[in-house]
């Protein structure tokens, strides 16, 4: 793998680290199986691209994309909390609807950003290497996002959010508003995913309605892989783990494809993802069995 490909993989891994943070909030913190991310990711890209082409400042366009992603999460929460629809089904309904909405937003299935200003443009005009600029800015944004999540989950409000996923009846008995925590958690989660979609579109100079296909699988792979390698009850370790898991996942995929390992091709991406997730799920169980056997002897 060349240095150029390595740095590019790091950048994509960091961008999907934001997706992993969103998936971590829903699956690990709220215990809410949310497939909305397959719709909120391309929506973030669609809103950002449309706004930028319309002449809106790229940073403002990115904020709008984040809010659009949050709206997707709020819709899923509304269907689940107020309408009583099964969590998984509620997220699937939002995901399906988002596909058509994204086409409506862009007016077409995809939109190019070649020649348009992005959040990276001001730094590129200073003469810095494009890839270094992208990697540096994305790293800084992911770092700030991670710090925000750590501070939030370590607060009293974050404790209520975490308790909702563990035992919502206990939270309700203590006077906590389960519905509000669900609304907030899903909005924040999909806001991060929409943010990631906006960065992805600006980094790759295009937005496409199909860019969200398999996003939830990638997010889950990052969360499972990261927390398998860095297992801890500490919040900051868990947050760092999911980001590291996203980077390692992307590196593993890039290495497998670039080296032609086992004759792998780009079309085998989903197969590689499935294998990596399966391995990450099996490793903890194998460790537990080995620990039990060691205690017996």
WODANOR-V892141 format. One record per run of one state. SS is the DSSP state (~ for helix, > for strand, _ for the rest). FROM is the first residue (numbers start at 1). TO is the last residue. If there is no record, write none. Layout:
ss=[SS,SS]
from=[FROM,FROM]
to=[TO,TO]
//
This chain:
ss=[_,~,_,~,_,~,_,~,_,>,_,~,_,~,_,~,_,~,_,~,_,>,~,_,~,_,~,_,~,_,~,_]
from=[1,3,30,37,54,58,82,87,107,110,113,121,125,130,155,156,167,168,174,178,205,206,209,213,215,230,235,260,261,264,266,297]
to=[2,29,36,53,57,81,86,106,109,112,120,124,129,154,155,166,167,173,177,204,205,208,212,214,229,234,259,260,263,265,296,297]
//
